[in-house]
Amino acid sequence: MTGPHLSLAQIRNRLILTARTILRDHRTSPDGRCRICRTPDCPVATAARNVLHTAEEAQQRSTATPPTTTDRHDPQQAE
Protein backbone atom coordinates (compact mmCIF):
# COMPACT_ATOMS: atom_id res chain seq x y z
CA MET A 1 0.00 0.00 0.00
CA THR A 2 1.27 3.48 -0.77
CA GLY A 3 1.45 6.16 1.85
CA PRO A 4 1.02 9.91 1.59
CA HIS A 5 4.78 10.36 1.98
CA LEU A 6 5.56 8.88 -1.46
CA SER A 7 6.14 11.14 -4.43
CA LEU A 8 4.27 10.65 -7.67
CA ALA A 9 7.44 9.31 -9.28
CA GLN A 10 7.79 6.69 -6.53
CA ILE A 11 4.16 5.61 -6.94
CA ARG A 12 4.66 5.39 -10.72
CA ASN A 13 7.79 3.27 -10.24
CA ARG A 14 5.94 0.90 -7.90
CA LEU A 15 3.15 0.50 -10.44
CA ILE A 16 5.69 -0.30 -13.15
CA LEU A 17 7.50 -2.86 -10.97
CA THR A 18 4.21 -4.51 -10.04
CA ALA A 19 3.07 -4.65 -13.67
CA ARG A 20 6.38 -6.21 -14.73
CA THR A 21 6.11 -8.83 -11.98
CA ILE A 22 2.57 -9.67 -13.08
CA LEU A 23 3.67 -10.03 -16.69
CA ARG A 24 6.53 -12.28 -15.64
CA ASP A 25 4.11 -14.50 -13.68
CA HIS A 26 1.36 -14.47 -16.34
CA ARG A 27 3.47 -15.12 -19.42
CA THR A 28 2.07 -17.42 -22.04
CA SER A 29 2.94 -21.07 -22.40
CA PRO A 30 3.85 -22.67 -25.74
CA ASP A 31 0.18 -23.46 -26.38
CA GLY A 32 -0.67 -19.73 -26.21
CA ARG A 33 -2.48 -19.74 -22.88
CA CYS A 34 -1.54 -17.97 -19.67
CA ARG A 35 0.43 -20.22 -17.34
CA ILE A 36 -1.60 -19.17 -14.29
CA CYS A 37 -5.08 -18.32 -15.61
CA ARG A 38 -5.00 -20.94 -18.37
CA THR A 39 -6.91 -18.59 -20.68
CA PRO A 40 -5.81 -17.64 -24.18
CA ASP A 41 -6.23 -13.90 -23.53
CA CYS A 42 -5.31 -13.28 -19.89
CA PRO A 43 -7.13 -10.18 -18.57
CA VAL A 44 -4.56 -9.74 -15.79
CA ALA A 45 -1.67 -9.60 -18.26
CA THR A 46 -3.67 -7.24 -20.48
CA ALA A 47 -4.23 -4.88 -17.54
CA ALA A 48 -0.53 -5.00 -16.67
CA ARG A 49 0.42 -4.16 -20.26
CA ASN A 50 -2.03 -1.24 -20.18
CA VAL A 51 -0.42 0.07 -16.98
CA LEU A 52 3.05 -0.10 -18.54
CA HIS A 53 1.86 1.59 -21.73
CA THR A 54 0.16 4.39 -19.78
CA ALA A 55 3.17 4.90 -17.51
CA GLU A 56 5.53 5.15 -20.49
CA GLU A 57 3.18 7.52 -22.28
CA ALA A 58 2.88 9.76 -19.21
CA GLN A 59 6.67 9.77 -18.78
CA GLN A 60 7.19 10.83 -22.38
CA ARG A 61 4.69 13.66 -22.02
CA SER A 62 6.18 14.93 -18.76
CA THR A 63 9.75 15.00 -20.07
CA ALA A 64 8.90 16.69 -23.34
CA THR A 65 10.05 20.28 -23.45
CA PRO A 66 7.36 22.82 -24.12
CA PRO A 67 7.69 24.85 -27.28
CA THR A 68 9.65 28.03 -26.77
CA THR A 69 7.81 31.23 -27.46
CA THR A 70 9.47 34.60 -27.59
CA ASP A 71 7.92 37.60 -25.98
CA ARG A 72 8.60 40.57 -28.20
CA HIS A 73 8.13 42.88 -25.20
CA ASP A 74 10.86 41.17 -23.16
CA PRO A 75 14.17 42.99 -23.81
CA GLN A 76 16.27 39.89 -22.96
CA GLN A 77 14.59 37.87 -25.72
CA ALA A 78 14.54 40.63 -28.30
CA GLU A 79 16.84 40.21 -31.26
C-alpha positions, 0 to 999 in steps of 0.5 A, a space after each residue: 500500500 502506498 502512503 502519503 509520503 511517497 512522491 508521484 514518481 515513486 508511486 509510478 515506479 511501484 506501479 511499473 515494478 508490479 506490472 512487470 512482476 505480473 507479466 513475468 508470472 502471467 506469461 504465455 505457455 507454448 500453447 498460447 495460454 496464460 500459465 496461471 489463468 489458463 486462458 488464451 487472452 489473460 485479462 490480468 496480463 492485459 491490464 498490466 500491459 495497459 499500466 506499462 503503456 500508460 506509464 511510459 506515455 505519461 513519462 514521455 509527455 512529462 519529459 517533453 520540453 514545451 515549445 519556446 515562445 518569444 515575448 517581443 516585449 521582453 528585452 532579454 529575448 529581443 533580437 
